[in-house]
Amino acid sequence: MKSDQEIMQSIRTAIDDCTKGIDNAPSLQYQIARKAKGEEPMKKRITASMILVTALIILSVTAALAAGLGLFGRLAGREFADERLVALQDTADAVELTATTESGVSITIDQAIYEGNHVFISYRTEGPGSMADGMFLEDGTYLDIIAGEFTEEDGATIGWKECEIPEDKIEDTLTFVARLTENKGELAFTLTRNKQFVSLSGFASLSDCQARAEVMAGKIDTIVRMYIDYPEVLIDAWESGDAELFDYWYLYRDGKEVQQISDMGSMSRSAPGQILSEEFFMKLDSYENLTLSPYSSDEYGQHPEAVMKLETVSPDAYPTLLPLAE
């Protein structure tokens, strides 16, 4: 993969090639000199050669930039691509490991990042094989796939995956194993967990419930976990379909809604008298003036009195996160 410096040098070289010969054009030099002295305005005329030069510059810049992108970046350009792929391109570690089976099927891990209880990878496979839906830990623990997509490119498959790591398996450093579904090929790689989280918390109280928010804002996304205490009878009614609870929460920064990552949330019983609601939002560039507001599809509606202000806290102040109930 080219460095930023190499990409910029490619762009400069392309521009120099496209504009070669201008320095030897006396008439153009004369016009520029007269314009600089205020003697006459230069006429604005778009010629075919200028259009060609512009087009070549654009193509050169595009090609140079594309050459510097990993698979996350290339997949980010697809229609309906996950909004986090740009952030993944910028922050994921370069792994660039390849394993090839005896039958000639290969698997390459291009980039990867381990953040919170999720691992993200971008990959490429060549030959008559494909990757397993999820991934594995070194001890054989299967990691459920949360998100991802793939496409065909020049006879190979390129794609990305996001997998969830069980809470009791989280360590500062983990070895992950990507496996092919055929030919029994696999590739192991080790990642260190990103600890550059900003942690926030909040609290809100309504007549029939209390809610506590634990927010972890990382390099890739913002995870919001809401622990909501309800009367047990209300949770029982919700589980049987006879009652509505708060379905999800909106996150605001300076009064503007933060984009939610679609199809990523969950809601389940986490303890007696408690519901755990988990939502994912885009990463944050700042952590000032953050608020959460609940929404329900039934009689609750929106409750201004339940809006909670989020304050930064030390991650050590959090209790151990409870796993999502089955």
N, C-alpha and C positions, 0 to 999 in steps of 0.2 A: 504494500500500500504506500502511495506517495505521501511525503510529508507536506505540510502547508507551504513550506518554503519551495519545495519542488513544484507544487501546483502553480504557485505564483510565477515561478521562473518559466514554466510552460506557457502561461498566459502572456508574459512579456515577450517571449520568443515568437508566439503566434502573431501578436500585434506588430512586432518589428517586421516579420515576414510580409504581413498584409500591407504595410505602409512603406515598404522599401522603394526608394526612388524619389520620395517626396523632397528629401534634402537637396536633390539635384535638379529641382524644378525652379529655375530663376524667376519665372513669371509669378509663381505662387509666393516665393520669398518676397518679391517686390510688392505684391498686393498686401501681404501681412505687414510689411514695414510701413506702408502708407497708411494702413488702417490704424496701426499703433500710434502714428503721429497725428491722427485725426484729420488727415488730408482727404480721405474719401471712404465712404462705407463699402465694406466688402459685400458683393452680391451673394445672396444665399441661393445656391443652385444645387439641386440634388442630381447627380449624374449617375449613370449606370455603374461606373467604377466605384463611386462612393457607396452605393448600395451593396456591391459585391464585397467591398472591404468590411462594411458593417456586418454583413451576413457571416463572413469568414471569421471575424472576431468573435461573434456570438457562438458560432459552432466550436471554435477553439476553446473558448472559456467553458462551454458546457462539457466538452470532452475532457478537459483538464480536471474539472471539478468531479465529474463522474469517475474518473480514474482514481480519485482519492477517497471514494466512498466505500465503506464496507457493505455487507449484505443488508444490515438494518437500514442504511441510507438508501440503498437501491430499492428495497421493498417499500420504503416510505413514499415513493413516487407513484405507487399503484393507486387506482381508484378505490375509495373507501378503506384505505389503509388505516391501521391503528394510529391514533394521534401521538402515541408515545414513541414511535419508531425514530423520530428525529432526535429526541432526547437520548434514546438508546444508542444511536449512532455516535453521539458526542461523548457519552459517558462510559459505555461498556468497554471492558478490557479486550485487547487484541489477543486471541488465543492462537488461531492459525495453526491448528493441529490436524493432521490427516491420518487415517488408518485405512488400509486396503486389505480386503479378504483375499484368500487364495483364488477365488473365482473372479477377481478383478473388480469387485464392487468396492467403492470408496466412500468414506464419510469424512467431511471436514467441518470442524467447529471454527467459525470465523471470529465471532465476538461473543462475549458472555459477561454477565454481571449478576452477583448474588446480593440481594438487598431485602431486608426484612425477612419474611419467610417465603420469598419467591426467588426463582432463578430464571433469567432470560438468556436465550442463546439464539444466534443466527447460524445457519448450517447449509451445507451443500452435499448432495449425494449424487453419485454417478454410477450407472449400471442398473441391473434389474433388481433393485432393492429399495426399500423406503424405511424411514425412521419409525420407531415405535411411537405411539401417541404421546406418552409421557416420557420421563427419564427415570433414572435410578440413582440411588446413593451407592457408595462402594459396598455397603453391607447387604445390598439387594432390595432395600426399601424402594417401593414404586412411588414416584412423584406424579400426582394427578396434573394433567394439563389444564391450564386455566384459559389460555388464549393462544392464538397463533394462526398462521396461514402459510401456504406454500404455492409455488408456481413453477412452470417448466421454463428452462432457459438453455438454449444450445445443447439439447439432449441431456441436460442434468436437471435436478430438482434443487431449488433454493427456497429457504423458508426460515421461519422463526417460531419459537415456542416460549411460553411462560408457564412454569410449573410451580406448584405449591409444595413447600417442605413442611412435614409435620412438626409441631412445636417442640416435641420431645427429642427431635433429631437436630435441632439447630445448634451449631457450634460456630466459633469464629472462622474456622477453615473447614471446608467440606470438599470431598472428591465426588464428582458427578460422573455418571456413565451414560453416554448416548448409545443406543443399540439399534441395529438394523433389524427389521422384522423378518428378513430372509438372509440366508448365507451366514447367520450367526456372527456377524461383525459387530464390534463395539469399540468405543473410544472413550477413555477416561481423561478427565482434566480436573484440576484443583483450583478453587476460587476462595478468596478471602472476603468475608462479609463486609459490605459497606456499612460503616458506623456513622457516616455523616448525616445523621437524622436531626431534624429539629422537632422536638416533642412539645405538644400543646395539650391543654385540657380545658374542660368547661363543665358547667352544671346548670340544669334547668329543672323546675318543679311545676307540675300541674296538679289539678285536684285529684286525679286518679293514678298518677305515675310520677316517677322521678327519673331523670336521665343524666348519665355521666358520660362525657366524651373523652376519648383518648385518641389523639391525632399524631400520626408519624409522617412527617414530610421528608421525603428522600430525594434522590437524584432523578428518579423515574416517575414516581407518582406520589399522591398524598392519600394515605390510608386513614379512614375515619372509622373508629369502632365506638358504637353507642351501646352502653349497658343500661337497659331501661327496666326499672323495677315496677311491676304491675301486681295487682291482686291476683293470686293464683287462679281464682275462679274466672277472671277475664282472659288469662292465658289459655285456660282449658277451653273456653268458648271460642277463642281465636283458632286453636288447633282443630276444633271440630267444624270450623267455618261459620260459626254463629256470631262472631264479633270481629271488628276491625281494629288493628293497632296502627301505630305510625309506620307507614310503608317504607319511607326513605327520608333522607335529610338533604337539604340544600346547604352548600357552603358558599359564603360570600366573602369577598375582600373589598374593603372600602365601598360596600353596598352593591358591588357588581358580582353576579353569579360566576363561580368558578366552574369550568366545564367538567362534567361528570364523565367517567369512562363507562361507556354503555355495557350492559350485560355482565357487570363484574360484581354487583352487590349480592348480599345474602342476608337472611333473617331467620333466626332459629332460637329455640330455648337453650340457654347456656347454664342455668341453675334454677332451683326452685324459686318461683316468683320473679324470674329475670329473663329478659329477651336480649339477645345480642344481635345488633344490626351492623353490618359491615358495608361500607361504601368506599369507592375508589374515585379520586379526582385527579386532574392533571397536576403536574408538579408546580410548586409555587416559587416565584422569584423573590417574594418578600413575605413577612409573617406578621405584619401590622394590620390592625383592624379586621381581624377574622371573626366571623360569626357563623353559627349553624342555626338553621330553622327547620322544624319538622313539617312533614306533609303527610296527610292520610287521605285515602280515596273515599272515606265514608264520613261519619258525622263529626270527626275531629276537625277536618279542614286545616287551614293554616292558623297557627296560634302565635300572634305576636308576643304574648307573654312568655312563650316557651323559647324565644330566641336566646341563645347563649353566646356570650363573648368568650373567645378562646385566648388563653394566656400561655406563654411559653413556660415550660417546667423542665426539670431535670428528668431524663429517662429513668433514673434510679427511684424517682418518686412514684412510678407506676407499679402496681402489683403485677405479678405474672399474668400475662394475657391468657384467658381461658380459651381452650380450643372450641371451634364451632361444634355444636351438637349434631350428632348424626340424624 
